[in-house]
Amino acid sequence: MAERQTNGVQSVQRALDLLTQVSEVPGGARLTDLAQSTGLAPSTVHRLLTTLENSGFVYADGLSNRWHVGQRAFAVGSAYTKQRSFVAPALPFLRRLRDATRETANLGVIEDGEVITLSQVESREIKRTISPPGGRVPVICSGMGKAIIATWEDDAIDRVIERHGLRAVTKRSLTSPAAVHEEIARIRSRGYALDDEEFVIGLRCVAAVVWGPSGDPACAISVSGLAARMTPQKVAETGETVKRLAAELTSVLGGRPPE
């Protein structure tokens, strides 16, 4: 019985891993590529995909023989954002951010040491996004992440560093606790955070925190764009715009900064 339970858990894990991989290929994933990336036999991959297909989590395109995320997976994923009551009210503010700056506007939260992008309004410029919806970025490499943790006590920030470390994603990433705290001090002083090519070289992100009714940070909103367009002057102007709209969204949500 124990062996059957172990096999059952393994099958579920393999199916979930396949679903994740299918979701990461915009044009659809080929069975042979999935088999190669997972190290599973093509027959095993096909069996697992068929099981997912029967439940509506994936579907196969008969013309291209590629597998895509199904409607059921979308519905399940959407339930996550529905639990976050600020996502829908934030959309008009993201559109205003995009229109005011002509850059991509984002909404994100912190979860287990990473920032998850929950919603996004893309700019119409070329190369316009740092992290797509559902994407994850290390907290210290993210403008939204830094905007949120800047509201925390210093010892709470130190615990995040101790638990998750400081990874040099790019040559501009912050890699020492002292550098992080210096950056946090700047954020607290000016009221907005900056990811200065710390996650993707050539891209900058300006972010501000949004407060919830309990006086805790609910989320953050940001603007991301090419560093060539996000000049120091535009960063400063965008920072003030993001701060203002974050404050307006805070008011709409019934939020308040702590006293």
N, C-alpha and C positions, 0 to 999 in steps of 0.2 A: 504493500500500500504506500509506504514511504517513497519507494522508487517512482511509482506512478504519479504521486503528488509533485515530486521533483521535476519529472519530465513535463508535467502540465505547466508548472511555473516557467520552465525553460522555454516552452513553446509560446507562452504568452509574451515573454521577454523578447523572443526572436520576432514575433509578429509586430510588437510595438517598435522595435528597432527598424524593421522594414518600413513601417508606416512613416517613421521619422525620416528615413532616407528618401522615400518617395516624395515627401513634402519639400525636400531640399532641392529638387530638380524641377525647375520651372516648366520645362518642356516635356516632362514625363520621363520616367525611369524605365530602362530596358531590363528585362529579367536577367539577361546574362551579366549586365553590369552589377545588378544587385547581388547576384550569386558570387561574383568576384569580390565585391567589397565586404560581404558578410562572411565569406569562406564557407558558405553552405552549398550543398548540392542544388543544381537548378530544379530538380524535382521537389526538393524540400521548400525552396523559395516559392515555387508555383503553388504548392499545396497551401502554404501560409497566406499567399496573396489571394488565392481563391476563397479561403475562409474569411479574410477581411472584405473581399468583394461581396460575399453573400450577406454581410452585415452592413454594406453600404459605406465602408470606410475607405475603400479604393475602388477604382474601376479601370478596365483595360480599354484602350483605344484600338479597335480592330484594324484600322488602317495603318497605324504606325507601330503597333505592337508595343506601345509604351503604357506604363501604369501611372495613374494620376490619383491625387487625393479625392475622395468621394464626399458627397453631401453630408453624410453622417459625421465624418471627421470634422467638417466645418461647423456643424451644429454643436458638437461636443466642445470644440475649441471656443466657439462664441459664448458658451456658458461661462467661461472664465472671465471674459470682459463684462458680461452682464452682472456678475457678482461685484464688479468694481463700479459703483454707482456714479463715479465721476467721468466715465469714458464718454457717454453720450453727451452730457452737458459741455464737455471739453471740445467737441468737434467744431462748433462755430468759432471758438477761440483759436484753434489750430488753423482754420481757414483764414482768419484775420491775420494771424502771424505770417502765414505763407504769402498772403496778398501784400502785406506791409513790407516784407523783406525780399520777396521773390525767391525765397529759399524754402527747403523742406522743413515742415513743422512736425514735432514729435511729442508724444506723451508717454511717460515711462514710470515704472515703480522698481523698487529694490526687492529682490528675492534671493536669499541664500548667496549673498556676496556678489550678485550680478544685477545689472539693470535690464529689465525686460521692456521692450518697446511694445506698448499695448495698442497704440493708434498712431496714424501718420497721415499727413496731407502733403503729397509730393509737390515740389516745385516743377516748373516746366523747363528748367535749365538742364543741361547735360551733366551727367554724374552728380546726382543730387542727394544721395542718402548714405548715412553711416550704418544704420542698423534697421532692417525692415521690420514690420510688425511681427512679433514673435521672436525676434532676434535678441541675443544676449550679449552684453558687454561688461567686462570687469568694472566694478563700481569706481575704482580710482582712475580708470581710463575714460570715464564717461562724464560729460558735462552734467547730465541729469543726475547721475549718481553722486557727483561731488556737491551739487546744489542741495541734495537731500541730506547727505551726511554732515554738511556744514552746519545743520541745525542740531546735530547731536552733541553730547558732551565729548570732550577730548578722549576720555578713557574708553568710551564706546567706539570711537574711531580706531583707537589702538587695538581693540579686540577684533575688529574687522580685519585690520592689517595682519595681526597675529594668526588669525584663522585662515585667511585666504591668500596671504602673501602679497607681494608687489611684483607683478610680472612685467618685464620689459616687452610689451607688445610692439612698440616702435622705439626708435632711438630717443623720442621725446617723452616717453612714459615716465611717470614719477616712480622711482625705485627705492626711495628711503623714507622712513617715517618722518624725518625732519622736513624733507621736501613736501610731503603731504600736508603737514601742519602749517607750513608757510603758505601753501596754496589755500588751505582752508581759511587762514586769517585774511587773505586777500578777498576771498568770496564773501566772508562775513562783512567786510568793510564796504565792498561795492554793491552787494546785494544780488549778484549773479555769478554763475560759474562758467568756466571756459575749458573745453577740451581742445587743446592747442596741438592738433595732429598727434594725439597720444594713443589713439586706437587705429587710425588709418592716416598714413602720411598723405598730405595734400587736402585733408578735410578738417574743418573746424566746427565746433558746436558750442552754442551759447545757451545757457539754461537757467531757469529760476524755479524755486520751490512753490508748490501749491499746498495750502494748509487745509486740514479737515476740521470738522466741528469740534473735535476733542482737543484741538490745539496741537496736534501732531501733524507732521508732513504727510499729506495724502498721496502726492505724486509730484512729478516735475514736468514742465513743458520746456521745449528747446527749439532752436533753429539750427540746422546744419547745412553747410555748403562748402564749396571749394575754397581752399585757403587763398587762392588768387583773387577770389571775389570777396572773401571775408577779411578785408584789410583791418588794421588796428582801428581806424575810424569807424568802419562799418560794424566791427565787433562791439565798440562802445555804444553806438547808436542802437544796435540790435539788443544789447544787454538792457538798455532802458525800456525798449519796447516789450521785451519778454517779461521784465519785472512788472511792468504796468498791467499786462494782460494776465499774468499769474495772480496778481492782486485782485483783478476783476473776477477771475474764475474762482478764487478763494471766496469772494463775497457771494457769488452765485451758489456755491456749494454750502453756504452757511458756515464756512470755515473761519478760523481766526488764528493769528499767530499767538504763541504763548506770551503771557504778560511778563 
